[in-house]
Amino acid sequence: MVKLSDYTKVIHITNGWSGDKKYCVTDKTGQRYLLRISPTEQYDRKKSEFEHMQQVASLVIPMCKPVEFGSCDEGIYSLQTWIDGKDAEEVIPILSDRKRYSYGFEAGQILRKIHSIPAPDSIENWESFFNQKIDRKIIMYNECSLKYDNGAAFIEYIEANRHLLKNRPQVYQHGDYHIGNLMIDNNGQIVVIDFNRNDYGDPWEEFNRIVWCAQSAPLFATGMVDGYFDGRVPMDFWNLLALYIASNTLSSLPWAIPFGQGEIDTMTNQAKEVLEWYDGMKNPVPTWYVKNYIYKLF
């Protein structure tokens, strides 16, 4: 059983949106780890998360690797390797264009490996599942006291493209894959962190958070798409991604309200930017995507 008193040094980590308590802990040998502690009632979910991380790690993916899982006095704990480095969202925007794209390309290749893990056969049909999700998000937005300028464009695109959900495959997802959950370690290697929102779903839906990458570094986002598809990006992907981003953006405003004006402004500005990228949801290929940049790299 893990006890904080077992470690020679314990540093509380306060950043991030997870409800877990997070610590950088150092053992008697000087080895550092990331210790995450969750409420006891989350045992089954956290055990599943840990086991899936083991499965991802077996694919030789650069990541915060799972070390130990169990119960402790404070709840459920997960011990993971510590990454010495910096947050990718701090490092990548100040790099050269070529380096930004290269890191994005690698992030896309890593994501494709993660998606090689299949979803169980018993999982609900994706078309049915996501249409219900869309319905809830539209209701949330319509009942919200605030509205986006031209927010109706998101709903119109969604309603016109729901048919794209038919017969979509499902795989294991990281659940929150974007530049904010990547690090660049001290050796210059990109590393994946924070699997606490892992789930199953359409592999292309995993790109719905690429808006954060595109806002931070458009060439990183471009590289991520190219890396995932080896530079051969199908038009079906763009059409479906626009649906997922429209759906996500729509629900972001009612989500933000309880967190105050700062988050409301963030989501309002992001919605404005998304509409600009997609020409009011009339063009499914966003303006941040730099076509044929791959040929400058290779």
Buried (B, 14 or more C-beta within 10 A) or exposed (E): EBEBEEBEEEEEBEEEEBEBBBBBBBEEEEEBBBBBBBEEEBBEEBBEBBEBBEEBBEEEBBBBBBBEBEEBEBBBBBBBBBBEBEBBBEBBBEBEBEBBBBBBBBBBBBBBEBBEBEBEEEEEEBBEBBBEBBEEBBEBBEEBEEEBEEBEBBBBBBEEBBEBBEEBEBBBBBBBBBBBBBBBEEEEEBBBBBBBBBBBBBBBBBBBBBBBBBBBBBBBBBBBBBBBBEBEBEEEBBBBBBBBBBBBBBBBBBBBBEEEEEBBEEBBEBBEBBBEBBEEBEEBBBEBBBEEBBEEEE
